[in-house]
Amino acid sequence: MIDVIIAGGGPTGMMLGAELRLHGVRVVVVEKDLEQSKVVRSMGLHARSIEVMDQRGLLERFLENGTKYPVGGSFAGIVKPAPPLDSAHAYILGIPQTVTDRLLIDHAAEVGVEIRRGHELVGLSQDDDGVDVELADGTKLRSRYLVGCDGGRSTVRKLLGIGFPGEPATAETLLGEMELTEDWETVLAVMTEVRKTQLRFGLSPLGDGVYRVGVPAEGLADDPRIPPTFSEVKRRLKAVAGSDFGVHSPRWLSRFGDATRLAERYRAGRVFLAGDAAHIHPPVGGQGLNLGVQDSFNLGWKLAAAVDGWAPEDLLDTYHTERHPVAAAVLDNTRAQMQLMSLDPGSQAVRRLLAELMEFENVSRFLTEKITATAIRYDFGEGHELLGRRMRDLDLGQGHLYGLTRGGRGLLLDQTGALSVQGWSDRVDHVVDVSEDLDVPAVLLRPDGHVAWAGEDRQELVGALRRWFGEGEVF
């Protein structure tokens, strides 16, 4: 029997597959498309996703293929100076989604994820022991668990009958990559003027004479899955900007809307949802891919624990209780940003007010932390102020903290040398070291880097170990 089947071979699915393989879980990814998509919806990684890549030893390959940009205090296109960000990676990594996809596919293959392209999931059923999956070609597979990472129109979600409430699209944007004949200085001057009243319009150079072009569509398409024609893009450029800038040689074309929806639940028995299968929202702030990758980072170690047999009884349920509120908050901030980008007088008045408020560092930092996901705090109950928060990378005597997290295990960072994880050493590493940036005697980190316990009380430590890492033999 397969341990976990993942439906969908995008960044969410590949990240999840690799996380599971860290623990020796047998993973099969089924992806309906024969080839990787050429469409570039995401253009970068935010600080928390960059941290995730560092925690798993992937950051260097991403840095080699991307460009660092200042974070900036940006919300709904209102740009202010960058506020201080509590991260060793306080920057945006500009990297096209196609490159992110390729790097994650390569990583998944390296660690042993089995990837089956051209295989579409069309049916599923489950019992107390596993999940039966049917593919379009009639193939039947069985696994202990199934995760739907199959996008906003998720077949897995529909087959489960999980509600997907929210708001349908009210506007669409045409997107593509193409070449221009107009000189960039002229394009930039036009764009600067048009964007005073139309923030969904823009062109950006990608190198080698290719530009990314976005322009509002005239209305909603009957079927948003069908890409726009090149003549439609040219026509909309002339209508919005007064020129089509001599665009030619399109590499790909796509359209996206501003629909906002959130799955009612992320789990149904042995089946889970992650990424766009669980939540969709407008692309403002560039949070979508990041949110999906972070879903996988939360779910992977928990699912592996269940397969390995040591997961506490309610561990799998914490995936929904932790990640559902995070997605709800992202949906809210994208709704707010879309409203602030509206041209009606009321929205513009609020936009001007927010622009003034963002001059205050605390306001700018608060909004930036929402976009970058660095302020997320899972509700672990009462305790130290670090409890539930992700631990930033720390300089230690023997290197840096994230360098010790590559294996996806729990970690007790002990500055006293008086504590122990004996009884849980097959799941948790014990590191005795000190950091000038850590003002608590010790912290217990989950495999996703969130603080499960902080302090020096041994009994409290044992309680936290049992809560997150199951039963162990206490000496």
C-alpha positions as a Markdown table, in Angstrom:
| # | Residue | x | y | z |
|---|---|---|---|---|
| 1 | Met | 0.0 | 0.0 | 0.0 |
| 2 | Ile | 1.2 | 3.5 | -0.8 |
| 3 | Asp | 1.5 | 5.7 | 2.4 |
| 4 | Val | 0.3 | 9.0 | 0.9 |
| 5 | Ile | -1.1 | 9.9 | -2.5 |
| 6 | Ile | -0.9 | 13.6 | -3.5 |
| 7 | Ala | -3.2 | 14.8 | -6.2 |
| 8 | Gly | -1.6 | 17.7 | -7.9 |
| 9 | Gly | 2.1 | 18.3 | -8.9 |
| 10 | Gly | 2.3 | 22.1 | -8.3 |
| 11 | Pro | 4.5 | 23.7 | -5.7 |
| 12 | Thr | 2.2 | 22.7 | -2.8 |
| 13 | Gly | 2.1 | 19.1 | -3.8 |
| 14 | Met | 5.9 | 18.9 | -4.5 |
| 15 | Met | 6.8 | 20.6 | -1.2 |
| 16 | Leu | 4.5 | 18.2 | 0.7 |
| 17 | Gly | 5.9 | 15.2 | -1.1 |
| 18 | Ala | 9.4 | 16.2 | -0.2 |
| 19 | Glu | 8.5 | 16.8 | 3.5 |
| 20 | Leu | 7.0 | 13.3 | 3.7 |
| 21 | Arg | 10.0 | 11.7 | 2.2 |
| 22 | Leu | 12.3 | 13.2 | 4.9 |
| 23 | His | 10.7 | 10.7 | 7.1 |
| 24 | Gly | 10.8 | 7.7 | 4.8 |
| 25 | Val | 7.1 | 7.9 | 3.8 |
| 26 | Arg | 6.3 | 6.3 | 0.4 |
| 27 | Val | 4.7 | 9.1 | -1.7 |
| 28 | Val | 3.1 | 9.1 | -5.1 |
| 29 | Val | 2.1 | 12.3 | -6.8 |
| 30 | Val | -0.5 | 12.0 | -9.5 |
| 31 | Glu | -0.7 | 15.0 | -11.9 |
| 32 | Lys | -3.1 | 15.3 | -14.8 |
| 33 | Asp | -0.8 | 17.5 | -17.0 |
| 34 | Leu | 1.9 | 15.8 | -18.9 |
| 35 | Glu | 4.2 | 18.8 | -18.7 |
| 36 | Gln | 4.9 | 21.5 | -16.2 |
| 37 | Ser | 2.9 | 24.7 | -16.8 |
| 38 | Lys | 4.5 | 27.6 | -18.5 |
| 39 | Val | 2.2 | 30.1 | -16.9 |
| 40 | Val | 3.9 | 32.4 | -14.4 |
| 41 | Arg | 1.3 | 33.4 | -11.7 |
| 42 | Ser | 3.7 | 34.0 | -8.8 |
| 43 | Met | 6.8 | 36.1 | -9.1 |
| 44 | Gly | 8.5 | 35.6 | -5.8 |
| 45 | Leu | 8.9 | 34.3 | -2.3 |
| 46 | His | 8.2 | 36.2 | 0.9 |
| 47 | Ala | 10.3 | 36.0 | 4.0 |
| 48 | Arg | 8.6 | 33.1 | 5.7 |
| 49 | Ser | 8.8 | 30.9 | 2.6 |
| 50 | Ile | 12.4 | 31.9 | 2.2 |
| 51 | Glu | 12.9 | 30.7 | 5.8 |
| 52 | Val | 11.2 | 27.5 | 5.0 |
| 53 | Met | 13.6 | 26.9 | 2.1 |
| 54 | Asp | 16.5 | 27.6 | 4.5 |
| 55 | Gln | 15.2 | 25.2 | 7.1 |
| 56 | Arg | 15.3 | 22.4 | 4.5 |
| 57 | Gly | 18.7 | 23.3 | 2.9 |
| 58 | Leu | 17.1 | 24.5 | -0.3 |
| 59 | Leu | 17.8 | 28.2 | -0.1 |
| 60 | Glu | 21.1 | 28.3 | -2.0 |
| 61 | Arg | 19.5 | 26.8 | -5.1 |
| 62 | Phe | 16.7 | 29.4 | -4.9 |
| 63 | Leu | 19.1 | 32.3 | -4.4 |
| 64 | Glu | 21.1 | 31.1 | -7.5 |
| 65 | Asn | 18.0 | 31.4 | -9.6 |
| 66 | Gly | 16.4 | 34.5 | -8.1 |
| 67 | Thr | 17.0 | 38.1 | -7.2 |
| 68 | Lys | 16.8 | 39.8 | -3.8 |
| 69 | Tyr | 14.6 | 42.9 | -3.5 |
| 70 | Pro | 13.9 | 45.0 | -0.4 |
| 71 | Val | 10.7 | 44.1 | 1.4 |
| 72 | Gly | 9.3 | 47.6 | 1.4 |
| 73 | Gly | 6.1 | 48.6 | 3.2 |
| 74 | Ser | 3.7 | 47.8 | 0.5 |
| 75 | Phe | 0.0 | 47.2 | 0.9 |
| 76 | Ala | -2.5 | 47.5 | -2.0 |
| 77 | Gly | 0.2 | 49.2 | -4.1 |
| 78 | Ile | 0.9 | 51.8 | -1.4 |
| 79 | Val | 4.7 | 51.8 | -1.1 |
| 80 | Lys | 6.5 | 53.1 | 2.0 |
| 81 | Pro | 10.1 | 52.6 | 3.3 |
| 82 | Ala | 10.7 | 49.0 | 4.6 |
| 83 | Pro | 10.0 | 48.6 | 8.3 |
| 84 | Pro | 12.2 | 46.4 | 10.5 |
| 85 | Leu | 11.3 | 42.7 | 10.0 |
| 86 | Asp | 12.2 | 40.0 | 12.5 |
| 87 | Ser | 13.9 | 37.6 | 10.1 |
| 88 | Ala | 17.4 | 36.8 | 8.9 |
| 89 | His | 15.8 | 36.9 | 5.4 |
| 90 | Ala | 14.2 | 40.3 | 5.4 |
| 91 | Tyr | 13.8 | 40.5 | 1.6 |
| 92 | Ile | 11.6 | 39.4 | -1.3 |
| 93 | Leu | 13.2 | 36.8 | -3.5 |
| 94 | Gly | 12.1 | 37.5 | -7.1 |
| 95 | Ile | 11.8 | 34.2 | -8.8 |
| 96 | Pro | 9.2 | 33.2 | -11.5 |
| 97 | Gln | 6.8 | 30.4 | -10.5 |
| 98 | Thr | 8.1 | 28.2 | -13.3 |
| 99 | Val | 11.5 | 28.2 | -11.7 |
| 100 | Thr | 10.1 | 27.6 | -8.3 |
| 101 | Asp | 8.1 | 24.7 | -9.7 |
| 102 | Arg | 11.2 | 23.2 | -11.3 |
| 103 | Leu | 13.3 | 23.5 | -8.2 |
| 104 | Leu | 10.7 | 21.9 | -6.1 |
| 105 | Ile | 10.1 | 19.1 | -8.6 |
| 106 | Asp | 13.9 | 18.5 | -8.7 |
| 107 | His | 14.0 | 18.4 | -4.9 |
| 108 | Ala | 11.1 | 16.0 | -4.7 |
| 109 | Ala | 12.6 | 13.7 | -7.2 |
| 110 | Glu | 16.0 | 13.8 | -5.5 |
| 111 | Val | 14.5 | 12.6 | -2.2 |
| 112 | Gly | 12.5 | 9.8 | -3.8 |
| 113 | Val | 9.0 | 11.2 | -4.5 |
| 114 | Glu | 7.3 | 9.1 | -7.2 |
| 115 | Ile | 5.8 | 11.5 | -9.8 |
| 116 | Arg | 3.2 | 10.2 | -12.3 |
| 117 | Arg | 2.3 | 12.7 | -14.9 |
| 118 | Gly | -0.7 | 12.4 | -17.2 |
| 119 | His | -2.6 | 10.7 | -14.4 |
| 120 | Glu | -5.9 | 12.4 | -13.4 |
| 121 | Leu | -7.7 | 11.5 | -10.2 |
| 122 | Val | -11.4 | 11.1 | -11.0 |
| 123 | Gly | -12.8 | 9.1 | -8.0 |
| 124 | Leu | -12.1 | 8.3 | -4.4 |
| 125 | Ser | -13.6 | 6.4 | -1.4 |
| 126 | Gln | -12.2 | 5.8 | 2.0 |
| 127 | Asp | -12.6 | 3.5 | 5.0 |
| 128 | Asp | -11.1 | 3.2 | 8.4 |
| 129 | Asp | -7.8 | 1.9 | 7.0 |
| 130 | Gly | -7.1 | 3.8 | 3.8 |
| 131 | Val | -8.3 | 5.6 | 0.7 |
| 132 | Asp | -9.1 | 4.1 | -2.7 |
| 133 | Val | -8.3 | 6.3 | -5.7 |
| 134 | Glu | -9.5 | 5.9 | -9.2 |
| 135 | Leu | -7.6 | 7.5 | -12.1 |
| 136 | Ala | -9.0 | 8.5 | -15.5 |
| 137 | Asp | -7.4 | 5.6 | -17.3 |
| 138 | Gly | -9.1 | 3.2 | -15.0 |
| 139 | Thr | -6.1 | 2.6 | -12.7 |
| 140 | Lys | -6.9 | 2.0 | -9.1 |
| 141 | Leu | -4.6 | 2.9 | -6.2 |
| 142 | Arg | -4.8 | 2.5 | -2.5 |
| 143 | Ser | -3.1 | 4.6 | 0.2 |
| 144 | Arg | -3.2 | 5.3 | 3.9 |
| 145 | Tyr | -3.9 | 9.0 | 3.2 |
| 146 | Leu | -4.7 | 11.3 | 0.3 |
| 147 | Val | -4.0 | 15.0 | 0.0 |
| 148 | Gly | -5.7 | 17.2 | -2.6 |
| 149 | Cys | -3.3 | 19.8 | -3.9 |
| 150 | Asp | -5.2 | 20.0 | -7.2 |
| 151 | Gly | -6.0 | 23.7 | -7.4 |
| 152 | Gly | -8.9 | 26.0 | -7.0 |
| 153 | Arg | -11.2 | 23.6 | -9.0 |
| 154 | Ser | -10.1 | 20.7 | -6.9 |
| 155 | Thr | -11.6 | 17.4 | -7.9 |
| 156 | Val | -10.7 | 16.0 | -4.4 |
| 157 | Arg | -12.6 | 18.8 | -2.7 |
| 158 | Lys | -15.6 | 18.3 | -4.9 |
| 159 | Leu | -15.7 | 14.5 | -4.4 |
| 160 | Leu | -15.5 | 15.0 | -0.7 |
| 161 | Gly | -18.4 | 17.4 | -0.8 |
| 162 | Ile | -16.6 | 20.0 | 1.2 |
| 163 | Gly | -18.1 | 23.4 | 0.9 |
| 164 | Phe | -16.1 | 26.2 | -0.7 |
| 165 | Pro | -18.0 | 29.4 | 0.4 |
| 166 | Gly | -16.9 | 32.9 | -0.6 |
| 167 | Glu | -17.4 | 35.4 | -3.4 |
| 168 | Pro | -17.3 | 34.7 | -7.1 |
| 169 | Ala | -15.0 | 36.7 | -9.4 |
| 170 | Thr | -16.2 | 40.3 | -10.2 |
| 171 | Ala | -13.3 | 41.2 | -12.4 |
| 172 | Glu | -10.6 | 39.5 | -14.5 |
| 173 | Thr | -7.1 | 40.4 | -15.5 |
| 174 | Leu | -5.3 | 39.2 | -18.7 |
| 175 | Leu | -1.8 | 38.1 | -18.1 |
| 176 | Gly | 1.0 | 37.0 | -20.4 |
| 177 | Glu | 4.7 | 37.2 | -21.4 |
| 178 | Met | 5.6 | 38.7 | -24.8 |
| 179 | Glu | 8.0 | 41.0 | -26.6 |
| 180 | Leu | 7.6 | 44.7 | -27.4 |
| 181 | Thr | 8.7 | 47.0 | -30.2 |
| 182 | Glu | 8.1 | 50.2 | -28.2 |
| 183 | Asp | 11.1 | 51.5 | -26.2 |
| 184 | Trp | 11.0 | 50.9 | -22.5 |
| 185 | Glu | 11.2 | 54.6 | -21.6 |
| 186 | Thr | 8.0 | 55.3 | -23.5 |
| 187 | Val | 6.3 | 52.3 | -21.9 |
| 188 | Leu | 7.4 | 53.4 | -18.5 |
| 189 | Ala | 6.1 | 56.9 | -18.9 |
| 190 | Val | 2.7 | 55.6 | -20.1 |
| 191 | Met | 2.5 | 53.1 | -17.3 |
| 192 | Thr | 3.3 | 55.7 | -14.7 |
| 193 | Glu | 0.4 | 57.8 | -15.9 |
| 194 | Val | -2.1 | 55.0 | -16.3 |
| 195 | Arg | -1.4 | 53.4 | -12.9 |
| 196 | Lys | -2.6 | 56.6 | -11.2 |
| 197 | Thr | -6.1 | 55.4 | -11.9 |
| 198 | Gln | -5.7 | 51.7 | -12.9 |
| 199 | Leu | -3.6 | 49.6 | -10.6 |
| 200 | Arg | -4.3 | 46.3 | -12.4 |
| 201 | Phe | -2.3 | 47.5 | -15.4 |
| 202 | Gly | 1.4 | 47.0 | -15.7 |
| 203 | Leu | 4.4 | 45.8 | -17.7 |
| 204 | Ser | 7.7 | 44.6 | -16.3 |
| 205 | Pro | 10.9 | 43.5 | -18.1 |
| 206 | Leu | 11.9 | 39.9 | -17.6 |
| 207 | Gly | 15.2 | 40.0 | -19.6 |
| 208 | Asp | 16.1 | 38.9 | -23.1 |
| 209 | Gly | 13.5 | 41.3 | -24.5 |
| 210 | Val | 10.5 | 39.6 | -22.9 |
| 211 | Tyr | 8.0 | 41.5 | -20.8 |
| 212 | Arg | 5.3 | 40.4 | -18.3 |
| 213 | Val | 2.1 | 42.2 | -19.2 |
| 214 | Gly | -1.1 | 42.5 | -17.1 |
| 215 | Val | -4.2 | 44.4 | -18.2 |
| 216 | Pro | -7.8 | 44.4 | -17.0 |
| 217 | Ala | -10.2 | 42.3 | -19.1 |
| 218 | Glu | -13.3 | 43.9 | -20.5 |
| 219 | Gly | -15.5 | 41.6 | -18.4 |
| 220 | Leu | -15.8 | 38.0 | -17.1 |
| 221 | Ala | -15.1 | 35.1 | -19.5 |
| 222 | Asp | -17.7 | 32.4 | -19.8 |
| 223 | Asp | -15.0 | 29.9 | -19.0 |
| 224 | Pro | -12.0 | 31.4 | -17.1 |
| 225 | Arg | -10.0 | 28.2 | -17.9 |
| 226 | Ile | -9.7 | 29.3 | -21.5 |
| 227 | Pro | -6.8 | 31.6 | -22.1 |
| 228 | Pro | -7.4 | 35.0 | -23.8 |
| 229 | Thr | -6.5 | 35.4 | -27.5 |
| 230 | Phe | -3.5 | 37.6 | -28.3 |
| 231 | Ser | -5.8 | 40.0 | -30.2 |
| 232 | Glu | -7.9 | 40.3 | -27.0 |
| 233 | Val | -4.8 | 41.3 | -25.1 |
| 234 | Lys | -3.7 | 43.9 | -27.7 |
| 235 | Arg | -7.3 | 45.3 | -27.8 |
| 236 | Arg | -7.4 | 45.8 | -24.0 |
| 237 | Leu | -3.9 | 47.4 | -24.0 |
| 238 | Lys | -5.1 | 50.0 | -26.5 |
| 239 | Ala | -8.3 | 50.6 | -24.5 |
| 240 | Val | -6.6 | 51.0 | -21.2 |
| 241 | Ala | -3.2 | 52.5 | -22.1 |
| 242 | Gly | -3.9 | 54.0 | -25.5 |
| 243 | Ser | -1.3 | 51.7 | -27.2 |
| 244 | Asp | -0.5 | 48.1 | -27.5 |
| 245 | Phe | 3.3 | 49.0 | -27.4 |
| 246 | Gly | 3.9 | 46.8 | -30.5 |
| 247 | Val | 3.5 | 43.6 | -28.5 |
| 248 | His | 4.4 | 40.4 | -30.4 |
| 249 | Ser | 5.6 | 36.8 | -30.0 |
| 250 | Pro | 3.6 | 35.8 | -26.9 |
| 251 | Arg | 5.1 | 33.0 | -24.9 |
| 252 | Trp | 1.9 | 32.2 | -23.0 |
| 253 | Leu | -1.4 | 33.9 | -22.1 |
| 254 | Ser | -3.7 | 33.4 | -19.1 |
| 255 | Arg | -6.4 | 35.1 | -17.2 |
| 256 | Phe | -7.2 | 35.2 | -13.5 |
| 257 | Gly | -10.1 | 36.6 | -11.5 |
| 258 | Asp | -10.6 | 38.0 | -8.0 |
| 259 | Ala | -12.8 | 35.2 | -6.6 |
| 260 | Thr | -12.3 | 34.6 | -2.9 |
| 261 | Arg | -13.2 | 31.3 | -1.3 |
| 262 | Leu | -12.2 | 29.1 | 1.7 |
| 263 | Ala | -12.9 | 25.4 | 2.2 |
| 264 | Glu | -15.1 | 24.8 | 5.2 |
| 265 | Arg | -12.7 | 22.2 | 6.5 |
| 266 | Tyr | -9.3 | 21.0 | 5.5 |
| 267 | Arg | -9.8 | 17.4 | 6.6 |
| 268 | Ala | -12.4 | 14.7 | 5.9 |
| 269 | Gly | -11.2 | 11.4 | 7.5 |
| 270 | Arg | -8.0 | 10.3 | 5.8 |
| 271 | Val | -8.2 | 13.0 | 3.1 |
| 272 | Phe | -6.8 | 16.5 | 3.4 |
| 273 | Leu | -6.8 | 19.7 | 1.3 |
| 274 | Ala | -3.8 | 22.1 | 0.8 |
| 275 | Gly | -2.9 | 25.1 | -1.3 |
| 276 | Asp | -5.5 | 26.4 | -3.8 |
| 277 | Ala | -7.7 | 23.4 | -3.2 |
| 278 | Ala | -8.3 | 24.8 | 0.2 |
| 279 | His | -8.3 | 28.6 | -0.5 |
| 280 | Ile | -8.3 | 31.0 | -3.5 |
| 281 | His | -8.0 | 34.8 | -3.4 |
| 282 | Pro | -6.9 | 37.7 | -5.5 |
| 283 | Pro | -3.1 | 37.7 | -6.3 |
| 284 | Val | -2.5 | 41.1 | -4.6 |
| 285 | Gly | 0.5 | 40.8 | -2.3 |
| 286 | Gly | 1.8 | 37.7 | -4.0 |
| 287 | Gln | 0.7 | 35.4 | -1.2 |
| 288 | Gly | -0.9 | 32.5 | -3.0 |
| 289 | Leu | 2.0 | 30.2 | -3.7 |
| 290 | Asn | 3.6 | 31.1 | -0.4 |
| 291 | Leu | 0.5 | 30.2 | 1.5 |
| 292 | Gly | 0.3 | 26.8 | -0.2 |
| 293 | Val | 4.0 | 26.0 | 0.5 |
| 294 | Gln | 3.5 | 26.9 | 4.1 |
| 295 | Asp | 0.4 | 24.6 | 4.3 |
| 296 | Ser | 2.6 | 21.7 | 3.2 |
| 297 | Phe | 5.3 | 22.6 | 5.7 |
| 298 | Asn | 2.7 | 22.4 | 8.5 |
| 299 | Leu | 1.0 | 19.2 | 7.3 |
| 300 | Gly | 4.0 | 17.2 | 6.1 |
| 301 | Trp | 5.6 | 16.2 | 9.5 |
| 302 | Lys | 2.2 | 15.6 | 11.0 |
| 303 | Leu | 1.1 | 13.2 | 8.3 |
| 304 | Ala | 4.5 | 11.5 | 8.5 |
| 305 | Ala | 4.0 | 11.0 | 12.2 |
| 306 | Ala | 0.7 | 9.3 | 11.6 |
| 307 | Val | 2.2 | 7.0 | 9.1 |
| 308 | Asp | 5.1 | 6.2 | 11.4 |
| 309 | Gly | 2.6 | 5.5 | 14.2 |
| 310 | Trp | 3.7 | 8.0 | 16.9 |
| 311 | Ala | 1.4 | 10.9 | 16.2 |
| 312 | Pro | -0.7 | 12.0 | 19.2 |
| 313 | Glu | -4.4 | 11.4 | 18.7 |
| 314 | Asp | -5.3 | 14.9 | 17.7 |
| 315 | Leu | -2.2 | 15.9 | 15.8 |
| 316 | Leu | -3.7 | 15.6 | 12.4 |
| 317 | Asp | -6.7 | 17.8 | 13.4 |
| 318 | Thr | -4.2 | 20.6 | 14.3 |
| 319 | Tyr | -3.6 | 21.1 | 10.6 |
| 320 | His | -7.0 | 22.5 | 10.1 |
| 321 | Thr | -7.1 | 24.4 | 13.4 |
| 322 | Glu | -3.8 | 26.1 | 12.6 |
| 323 | Arg | -3.9 | 26.7 | 8.9 |
| 324 | His | -7.6 | 27.5 | 8.3 |
| 325 | Pro | -7.4 | 30.8 | 10.3 |
| 326 | Val | -4.2 | 31.7 | 8.5 |
| 327 | Ala | -5.9 | 31.4 | 5.1 |
| 328 | Ala | -8.9 | 33.3 | 6.4 |
| 329 | Ala | -6.6 | 36.2 | 7.4 |
| 330 | Val | -5.0 | 36.2 | 3.9 |
| 331 | Leu | -8.4 | 36.2 | 2.3 |
| 332 | Asp | -9.4 | 39.2 | 4.4 |
| 333 | Asn | -6.2 | 41.2 | 3.7 |
| 334 | Thr | -6.6 | 40.5 | -0.1 |
| 335 | Arg | -10.2 | 41.6 | 0.1 |
| 336 | Ala | -9.1 | 44.8 | 1.8 |
| 337 | Gln | -6.4 | 45.4 | -0.7 |
| 338 | Met | -8.8 | 45.0 | -3.6 |
| 339 | Gln | -11.2 | 47.4 | -2.0 |
| 340 | Leu | -8.4 | 49.9 | -1.6 |
| 341 | Met | -7.5 | 49.6 | -5.3 |
| 342 | Ser | -11.1 | 50.4 | -6.4 |
| 343 | Leu | -11.5 | 53.8 | -8.1 |
| 344 | Asp | -14.7 | 54.8 | -6.2 |
| 345 | Pro | -14.4 | 57.9 | -4.1 |
| 346 | Gly | -14.9 | 56.1 | -0.8 |
| 347 | Ser | -12.2 | 53.5 | -1.4 |
| 348 | Gln | -9.8 | 56.2 | -2.6 |
| 349 | Ala | -10.5 | 58.2 | 0.6 |
| 350 | Val | -9.6 | 55.2 | 2.7 |
| 351 | Arg | -6.6 | 54.6 | 0.6 |
| 352 | Arg | -5.3 | 58.1 | 1.2 |
| 353 | Leu | -5.9 | 57.7 | 4.9 |
| 354 | Leu | -4.1 | 54.3 | 5.0 |
| 355 | Ala | -1.2 | 55.9 | 3.1 |
| 356 | Glu | -0.9 | 58.5 | 5.9 |
| 357 | Leu | -1.1 | 55.8 | 8.6 |
| 358 | Met | 1.6 | 53.7 | 6.9 |
| 359 | Glu | 4.1 | 56.6 | 7.7 |
| 360 | Phe | 4.0 | 55.2 | 11.2 |
| 361 | Glu | 6.5 | 52.3 | 11.5 |
| 362 | Asn | 4.3 | 50.1 | 13.6 |
| 363 | Val | 1.5 | 50.3 | 11.1 |
| 364 | Ser | 3.8 | 49.6 | 8.2 |
| 365 | Arg | 5.4 | 46.7 | 10.0 |
| 366 | Phe | 2.0 | 45.2 | 11.0 |
| 367 | Leu | 0.8 | 45.2 | 7.4 |
| 368 | Thr | 4.1 | 43.9 | 6.1 |
| 369 | Glu | 4.1 | 41.0 | 8.6 |
| 370 | Lys | 0.7 | 40.0 | 7.3 |
| 371 | Ile | 2.0 | 39.8 | 3.7 |
| 372 | Thr | 5.2 | 38.0 | 4.7 |
| 373 | Ala | 3.6 | 35.6 | 7.2 |
| 374 | Thr | 6.3 | 36.3 | 9.8 |
| 375 | Ala | 3.9 | 37.3 | 12.6 |
| 376 | Ile | 1.8 | 34.0 | 12.5 |
| 377 | Arg | 1.2 | 32.6 | 16.0 |
| 378 | Tyr | -0.6 | 29.3 | 16.3 |
| 379 | Asp | -2.8 | 29.0 | 19.4 |
| 380 | Phe | -1.0 | 26.6 | 21.7 |
| 381 | Gly | -2.7 | 28.0 | 24.8 |
| 382 | Glu | -1.1 | 30.1 | 27.5 |
| 383 | Gly | 2.6 | 30.3 | 28.0 |
| 384 | His | 5.8 | 32.1 | 27.0 |
| 385 | Glu | 5.4 | 34.9 | 24.4 |
| 386 | Leu | 7.3 | 32.8 | 21.9 |
| 387 | Leu | 4.9 | 29.9 | 22.2 |
| 388 | Gly | 3.2 | 29.2 | 18.8 |
| 389 | Arg | 5.5 | 31.5 | 16.9 |
| 390 | Arg | 8.0 | 30.5 | 14.3 |
| 391 | Met | 11.6 | 30.8 | 15.5 |
| 392 | Arg | 13.7 | 33.0 | 13.4 |
| 393 | Asp | 17.2 | 31.8 | 12.4 |
| 394 | Leu | 19.6 | 32.3 | 15.2 |
| 395 | Asp | 23.4 | 32.5 | 15.3 |
| 396 | Leu | 24.8 | 29.8 | 17.5 |
| 397 | Gly | 28.2 | 28.7 | 18.6 |
| 398 | Gln | 28.2 | 25.9 | 16.2 |
| 399 | Gly | 26.7 | 27.7 | 13.2 |
| 400 | His | 23.1 | 28.8 | 12.8 |
| 401 | Leu | 19.8 | 27.4 | 13.9 |
| 402 | Tyr | 18.2 | 26.6 | 10.5 |
| 403 | Gly | 21.3 | 24.5 | 9.7 |
| 404 | Leu | 20.2 | 22.1 | 12.4 |
| 405 | Thr | 16.7 | 21.6 | 11.1 |
| 406 | Arg | 17.4 | 20.1 | 7.7 |
| 407 | Gly | 16.1 | 16.6 | 8.7 |
| 408 | Gly | 12.6 | 17.8 | 9.6 |
| 409 | Arg | 12.8 | 16.5 | 13.2 |
| 410 | Gly | 11.9 | 18.3 | 16.4 |
| 411 | Leu | 14.6 | 20.2 | 18.1 |
| 412 | Leu | 15.4 | 21.1 | 21.7 |
| 413 | Leu | 17.7 | 24.1 | 21.8 |
| 414 | Asp | 19.1 | 23.9 | 25.3 |
| 415 | Gln | 21.2 | 26.8 | 26.6 |
| 416 | Thr | 21.5 | 25.2 | 30.1 |
| 417 | Gly | 22.8 | 21.8 | 29.2 |
| 418 | Ala | 20.6 | 20.4 | 32.0 |
| 419 | Leu | 17.6 | 19.1 | 30.0 |
| 420 | Ser | 17.0 | 16.0 | 28.0 |
| 421 | Val | 14.8 | 14.5 | 25.2 |
| 422 | Gln | 15.7 | 10.9 | 26.2 |
| 423 | Gly | 12.7 | 8.8 | 25.3 |
| 424 | Trp | 12.0 | 11.0 | 22.2 |
| 425 | Ser | 15.5 | 10.9 | 20.7 |
| 426 | Asp | 14.1 | 9.1 | 17.6 |
| 427 | Arg | 12.0 | 12.1 | 16.9 |
| 428 | Val | 13.7 | 15.1 | 18.5 |
| 429 | Asp | 17.3 | 16.3 | 18.4 |
| 430 | His | 18.9 | 17.8 | 21.5 |
| 431 | Val | 21.3 | 20.6 | 20.9 |
| 432 | Val | 23.2 | 22.3 | 23.7 |
| 433 | Asp | 24.4 | 25.7 | 22.5 |
| 434 | Val | 23.8 | 29.4 | 23.2 |
| 435 | Ser | 22.7 | 32.4 | 21.3 |
| 436 | Glu | 22.9 | 36.0 | 22.2 |
| 437 | Asp | 19.5 | 36.5 | 20.5 |
| 438 | Leu | 17.6 | 34.0 | 22.7 |
| 439 | Asp | 16.6 | 35.2 | 26.1 |
| 440 | Val | 15.0 | 32.1 | 27.4 |
| 441 | Pro | 16.9 | 29.0 | 28.8 |
| 442 | Ala | 15.6 | 26.6 | 26.2 |
| 443 | Val | 13.1 | 26.2 | 23.4 |
| 444 | Leu | 11.4 | 23.1 | 21.9 |
| 445 | Leu | 10.8 | 23.5 | 18.2 |
| 446 | Arg | 8.4 | 21.4 | 16.1 |
| 447 | Pro | 9.7 | 20.2 | 12.7 |
| 448 | Asp | 8.0 | 23.3 | 11.1 |
| 449 | Gly | 10.1 | 25.6 | 13.3 |
| 450 | His | 7.2 | 26.8 | 15.6 |
| 451 | Val | 7.9 | 27.0 | 19.3 |
| 452 | Ala | 6.2 | 24.2 | 21.2 |
| 453 | Trp | 7.6 | 25.1 | 24.6 |
| 454 | Ala | 10.0 | 27.7 | 26.1 |
| 455 | Gly | 11.5 | 27.8 | 29.6 |
| 456 | Glu | 13.4 | 25.5 | 31.9 |
| 457 | Asp | 10.8 | 23.5 | 33.8 |
| 458 | Arg | 11.5 | 19.8 | 33.0 |
| 459 | Gln | 7.9 | 18.6 | 33.7 |
| 460 | Glu | 6.5 | 21.3 | 31.3 |
| 461 | Leu | 9.0 | 20.1 | 28.7 |
| 462 | Val | 7.9 | 16.5 | 29.1 |
| 463 | Gly | 4.3 | 17.7 | 28.7 |
| 464 | Ala | 5.1 | 19.5 | 25.5 |
| 465 | Leu | 7.0 | 16.5 | 24.1 |
| 466 | Arg | 4.0 | 14.3 | 24.7 |
| 467 | Arg | 1.7 | 16.8 | 23.2 |
| 468 | Trp | 3.5 | 17.2 | 19.9 |
| 469 | Phe | 5.7 | 14.0 | 19.7 |
| 470 | Gly | 3.6 | 11.3 | 21.3 |
| 471 | Glu | 4.5 | 9.0 | 24.1 |
| 472 | Gly | 8.1 | 8.4 | 25.0 |
| 473 | Glu | 9.9 | 6.5 | 27.7 |
| 474 | Val | 10.8 | 9.1 | 30.4 |
| 475 | Phe | 13.9 | 8.5 | 32.5 |
